[in-house]
Amino acid sequence: MIKYIAFFILLIPCLAFGATALNLDFGKNEIKQGSIETAKILLKADAVQRVPLQKLKGQTLAETIYFYDVSPLMRKEGSDFFEAEAKVIFAKTPETNALGTKFGNEDLLVTWGNSQISPTEASKGFIFGKFEIPSRPKIILWLSIILGLGVLIFLVIWGRKKYQIKTARKKKMQDLKRELLGATNYQEVVEVWKKKHKFLDTFPQIEESFKGFETVLFKYQFKPRQNETEMAQVTEAYRDFVRKIEGGLNGI
């Protein structure tokens, strides 16, 4: 009873000074402090121009009612009232069911009928005396983190692939080097000559030395049969060729 008496004591001077009435209809008797509640806004036709409802979005009236969202106004059929839907949060528990405040240049009296605002127990780090509406997610920060991780993953994959290609190429060259320098008899020397273009493509610096070895080989290679002396001369020419080029291939 004391609460209702206080309500009328507050209401009478506001009406006397011509405050614009803005009624919130929650459609239920109990409202939890700190929760997002949906309410219908009722506003008289003559007050629509004076109170720009859309500007209420993101505003806290008298540090008590935070307007999270406000829909466009619609005129109630057969009535001189306009209606909108709002999502609001009570940051504090008001003493009465009416709140007199200033909005722009307009004196405003916000009421919410018989709905009672129930206080929420304060938890650690959450004090309603210093209520703050949560800020929107830091989208740019998260996008930057995701983009940075994407670039890092790309660089790791690219670097690994480049390393694998380089390693494979080096192994191939080492295998060719062993094959080029590893002949121990006449038949293996002939096999080296058969792969001439493969070796010259990989090691173009050996071309001149290879021609010297090849000149000796050609003296006997195309004869129907080679004797031991001829094969020995070819093998010696190959060994001389190896001695000439081996130093230039040490880095491979």
KAQUI-V98208 format. One line per field, one symbol per residue. ss: DSSP state (~ for helix, > for strand, _ for the rest). psi: psi as a letter, one per 30 degrees, with the letter a starting at -180 (. if undefined). A space follows every 10 residues. Layout:
# KAQUI-V98208
ss = ???
psi = ???
This chain:
# KAQUI-V98208
ss = _~~~~~~~~~ ~~~~~~___> >>>>>____> >>___>>>>> >>>>~~~___ __~~~~___> >___>>>>>> ___>>_____ >>>>>>>>>> _______>>> >>>__>>>>> >____>>>__ __>__>_~~~ ________~~ ~~~~~~~~~~ ~~~~~~~~~~ ~~~~~~~~~~ ~~~~~~~~~~ ~____~~~~~ ~~~~_~~~~~ ~~_~~~~~~~ ~~~~~~~~~~ ~______~~~ ~~~~~~~~~~ ~~~~~~~~~_ __
psi = eeeeeeeeee eeeeeeghkk kjkkjfglfk kkkfljkklk kkkleffeff jjefffkgkj khgejkjelk llkkkkkglg klklkkjlkj fljlflgkjk lkjbgkkkjk lhbgkkjkkk kklkgikffh kkkkllkiee eeeeeeeeee eeeeeeeeee eeeeeeeeee eeeeeeeeee fgkfleeeee eeefgeeeee eeiffgeeee eeeeeeefff egkekkleee eeeeeeeeee eeeefeefgf f.
